[in-house]
Amino acid sequence: MTQKLRPGTRATLQVRQLLPGEFAWIITLLDPESGNVHSTNYSEKRYGSQDEASAAGKAAVVEFLGAGAKTGLAGVKDGKPDGKPRP
């Protein structure tokens, strides 16, 4: 089920090292009124460097916030909308 994001929704981006030479991003969307977590989204793709994962994560944040503002919260898979809602 698609959920529309409220104006002012904030996103946090973390890049984590999973193994040596393997990085992934984590995006947390926060409700603007309560500050509670709206959803947490993880990259399925693994990246070879922290910089690469960070750039992909930043693109995914833009997609999440853009998709939420226009059509509701659509899933984003490694920076690309996949049309699947995220919990």
BAKOLTI-419180 format. One record per residue (C-alpha): y, z, x. Coordinates in Angstrom, 2 decimals, always signed. Last residue first. Example, Ala and Ser with C-alpha at 12.3 -4.5 7.8 and 13.67 -1.06 7.14 Angstrom:
{{-1.06; +7.14; +13.67}} {{-4.50; +7.80; +12.30}} 
END
This chain:
{{-0.92; +5.19; +7.11}} {{-0.27; +1.61; +8.24}} {{+0.03; -1.27; +5.82}} {{-1.58; -4.57; +6.82}} {{+0.52; -7.72; +6.95}} {{-0.15; -8.28; +10.65}} {{+3.47; -8.25; +11.80}} {{+3.64; -8.96; +15.57}} {{+4.74; -6.49; +18.26}} {{+1.26; -5.45; +19.30}} {{+0.06; -5.28; +15.70}} {{+2.77; -4.41; +13.27}} {{+1.90; -3.05; +9.88}} {{+4.27; -3.67; +7.02}} {{+6.59; -0.92; +5.87}} {{+8.69; -2.31; +3.04}} {{+9.97; -5.82; +2.60}} {{+13.39; -6.06; +4.22}} {{+14.28; -2.68; +5.73}} {{+10.70; -1.76; +6.53}} {{+10.00; -5.12; +8.16}} {{+13.09; -4.78; +10.35}} {{+12.28; -1.18; +11.31}} {{+8.68; -2.02; +12.15}} {{+9.54; -5.30; +13.89}} {{+12.29; -3.71; +16.00}} {{+9.91; -0.88; +16.93}} {{+7.22; -3.45; +17.84}} {{+9.62; -5.24; +20.20}} {{+10.38; -1.92; +21.91}} {{+6.65; -1.24; +22.22}} {{+6.03; -4.63; +23.84}} {{+8.79; -3.96; +26.38}} {{+7.44; -0.46; +27.06}} {{+3.86; -1.70; +27.47}} {{+5.01; -4.31; +30.01}} {{+7.12; -1.76; +31.91}} {{+4.24; +0.76; +32.02}} {{+1.97; -1.84; +33.55}} {{-1.29; -3.65; +32.87}} {{-1.08; -3.42; +29.10}} {{-3.74; -2.48; +26.58}} {{-3.67; -4.04; +23.12}} {{-4.45; -1.92; +20.08}} {{-0.96; -0.48; +20.13}} {{-0.62; +2.74; +18.14}} {{+1.33; +3.59; +15.01}} {{+2.36; +7.00; +13.68}} {{+3.78; +7.30; +10.19}} {{+6.49; +9.04; +8.17}} {{+6.71; +12.07; +10.46}} {{+9.05; +14.69; +9.02}} {{+12.77; +14.70; +9.84}} {{+13.43; +15.69; +6.23}} {{+16.18; +13.26; +5.31}} {{+15.77; +10.48; +7.89}} {{+11.96; +10.29; +7.69}} {{+10.57; +9.76; +11.20}} {{+8.58; +6.75; +12.42}} {{+6.36; +7.45; +15.43}} {{+5.52; +4.60; +17.78}} {{+2.79; +4.88; +20.42}} {{+2.53; +2.37; +23.26}} {{-0.43; +1.59; +25.55}} {{-1.06; +1.53; +29.31}} {{-3.99; +0.63; +31.56}} {{-3.57; +0.35; +35.35}} {{-5.26; +3.70; +36.04}} {{-6.55; +4.86; +32.66}} {{-4.82; +5.70; +29.40}} {{-1.24; +5.77; +30.68}} {{+1.02; +6.49; +27.76}} {{+4.18; +4.78; +26.58}} {{+6.12; +6.65; +23.91}} {{+8.50; +5.18; +21.37}} {{+10.35; +7.22; +18.77}} {{+11.60; +5.67; +15.55}} {{+14.28; +6.80; +13.16}} {{+14.63; +5.97; +9.48}} {{+18.34; +5.81; +8.62}} {{+17.90; +3.74; +5.49}} {{+14.62; +4.69; +3.86}} {{+11.49; +2.72; +4.69}} {{+9.72; +0.93; +1.86}} {{+6.03; +1.69; +1.57}} {{+3.37; -0.99; +1.39}} {{+0.00; +0.00; +0.00}} 
END
